[in-house]
Amino acid sequence: MEANTVYVKTIDIGQESVFEAMYLRFYSPLCYFASKYVIDNNDAEDLVGTVFTKLWRDKGYYDSFDHLRNFLYKATYNACLNHLRGIQRSLQHKKRFAEELSEVGEDYWSGVIRAELITKIFDAIDRLPQHYANVLRLAFAEELKNEEIAERLNLSLQTVKNYKSSGLEMLRKRISPIALFLLTIMMP
């Protein structure tokens, strides 16, 4: 046990040969210990290397071999925990980013599809006879109620209902049922 104490005191004063002896003594056991916490052996070796770098840089005082050994194992354990926390944070960020990207992607494609469908519908509306087209444009583009359309176009309420009903029937014949179905699903 006295030889171990000599190592510690020598590490404290910065002798490379003694530090190297401690490195050779503890490196493999610490790597094995770290590998029980982190999956990748390369990560375990890097973490242990970092612990030894800290030991060399700090050149702290260790009053016994057990004190040094406890420091090395505790420092390795803490390095493993910090590494795992970093991985967990990274995974959470990646998950959150993937979710946001997915939402943006869905919004983007929904918007593209909606815009294309609306364009097709309004193109079809523009090909209808003028009085049907006027009523449907006000109903869909400006989202006016039948009463408001009647007032704006100076028509009777029943005429607006008839134009709207007949115009929609003509649209159904000109636009694919799938496009109409998708549009009704996607409309807010």
QUICORLIN-V256085 format. One record per helix or strand. SS is the DSSP state (h for helix, s for strand). FROM is the first residue (numbers start at 1). TO is the last residue. If there is no record, write none. Layout:
ss: <SS/SS>
from: <FROM/FROM>
to: <TO/TO>
This chain:
ss: <h/h/h/h/h/h/h/h>
from: <2/16/41/65/130/146/157/177>
to: <13/35/58/126/140/153/174/186>
